[in-house]
Amino acid sequence: MEYIIISTGFALALLGLWGILSQKNLIKIILGFTIFNTGINIVMVSIGYVRGKAAPILDVIKPSEAADKIVDPLPQALVLTAIVIGLGVTALMLVYALNLHREKNSLDINSFKDLKW
């Protein structure tokens, strides 16, 4: 079961990377970034999973036995932080895309040549 989840995460990451690199529409690029971010989060959570161990909640397990019976909570904390940061970055990219659309009336990346040499 773990292999299916980690494979799904890698597939989503590759799909998002393809969307970032191959699309010309800014909204599709932002969507590709979001899919890539979700895939990486799934991979990190699946790497932190250990079969036969419990969630790191000390109400259920005695603190003296906690080291042997719970999984490491660090990957979960990193993913929660990555979700919040990804949401902020996605919102910022959407605001930039909205401002670019107001300026140029286009979301095609080839129509923005102001900063090219």
VMD Tcl script that draws the C-alpha trace (Angstrom):
set ca {
  {0.00 0.00 0.00}
  {2.86 2.38 0.78}
  {4.26 1.94 -2.72}
  {0.98 2.98 -4.29}
  {0.90 6.19 -2.25}
  {4.52 7.13 -2.93}
  {4.08 6.29 -6.63}
  {1.00 8.52 -6.75}
  {3.00 11.32 -5.15}
  {5.81 10.98 -7.68}
  {3.29 10.81 -10.55}
  {1.62 14.02 -9.35}
  {5.01 15.70 -8.99}
  {5.98 14.72 -12.53}
  {2.60 15.82 -13.88}
  {2.97 19.19 -12.16}
  {6.53 19.60 -13.44}
  {5.33 18.84 -16.96}
  {2.59 21.45 -16.53}
  {5.07 24.07 -15.35}
  {7.53 23.48 -18.20}
  {5.23 22.86 -21.15}
  {2.28 25.22 -20.75}
  {2.15 28.79 -22.08}
  {-0.89 30.01 -20.11}
  {0.00 31.52 -16.72}
  {-3.01 29.97 -14.96}
  {-2.02 26.51 -16.22}
  {1.55 27.09 -15.01}
  {0.24 28.06 -11.56}
  {-1.99 24.97 -11.56}
  {1.05 22.85 -12.47}
  {2.94 24.36 -9.53}
  {0.09 23.48 -7.18}
  {-0.06 19.89 -8.46}
  {3.74 19.61 -8.11}
  {3.54 20.93 -4.54}
  {0.79 18.45 -3.65}
  {2.79 15.55 -5.09}
  {5.89 16.46 -3.09}
  {3.78 16.73 0.08}
  {2.34 13.26 -0.52}
  {5.85 11.85 -1.05}
  {7.10 13.41 2.20}
  {4.18 12.05 4.22}
  {4.55 8.58 2.69}
  {8.28 8.52 3.45}
  {7.54 9.34 7.09}
  {5.06 6.45 7.43}
  {6.21 3.37 9.33}
  {4.06 0.23 9.31}
  {2.89 -0.91 12.73}
  {3.50 2.35 14.55}
  {0.91 4.78 15.90}
  {0.36 8.48 15.31}
  {2.38 10.74 17.62}
  {-0.44 11.39 20.10}
  {0.67 10.85 23.68}
  {-2.87 10.56 25.10}
  {-3.20 7.04 23.70}
  {0.35 5.78 24.42}
  {2.21 5.99 27.70}
  {5.11 8.50 27.51}
  {7.58 5.83 28.66}
  {6.74 3.63 25.64}
  {6.40 6.48 23.15}
  {9.86 6.15 21.55}
  {9.18 2.59 20.42}
  {5.54 2.88 19.37}
  {5.10 6.17 17.51}
  {6.28 7.48 14.16}
  {8.49 10.52 13.83}
  {6.26 13.64 13.75}
  {8.85 15.75 11.90}
  {7.72 14.87 8.32}
  {4.12 15.69 9.26}
  {5.17 19.05 10.68}
  {7.24 19.81 7.58}
  {4.32 19.00 5.31}
  {1.97 21.22 7.30}
  {4.46 24.05 6.97}
  {4.90 23.33 3.24}
  {1.12 23.42 2.72}
  {0.88 26.87 4.28}
  {3.87 28.19 2.34}
  {2.54 26.66 -0.91}
  {-0.82 28.33 -0.35}
  {0.87 31.70 0.13}
  {3.06 31.31 -2.94}
  {0.08 30.21 -5.04}
  {-1.95 33.22 -3.90}
  {0.95 35.52 -4.74}
  {1.33 33.98 -8.21}
  {-2.39 34.38 -8.84}
  {-2.22 38.06 -7.87}
  {0.74 38.56 -10.24}
  {-1.17 36.80 -13.02}
  {-4.20 39.01 -12.39}
  {-2.07 42.16 -12.55}
  {-0.36 40.98 -15.74}
  {-3.74 40.26 -17.29}
  {-4.94 43.76 -16.39}
  {-1.82 45.29 -17.96}
  {-1.51 43.25 -21.16}
  {-5.00 41.67 -21.54}
  {-3.32 38.31 -22.05}
  {-2.19 35.32 -20.02}
  {0.03 33.89 -22.75}
  {3.62 33.84 -21.54}
  {4.95 34.67 -25.02}
  {3.23 38.06 -25.00}
  {5.34 39.34 -22.10}
  {8.59 40.50 -23.68}
  {9.26 43.65 -21.66}
  {12.23 42.24 -19.74}
  {13.76 40.16 -22.55}
  {17.04 41.33 -24.12}
}
mol new
graphics top color blue
foreach p $ca { graphics top sphere $p radius 0.5 }
foreach p [lrange $ca 0 end-1] q [lrange $ca 1 end] { graphics top cylinder $p $q radius 0.2 }
display resetview
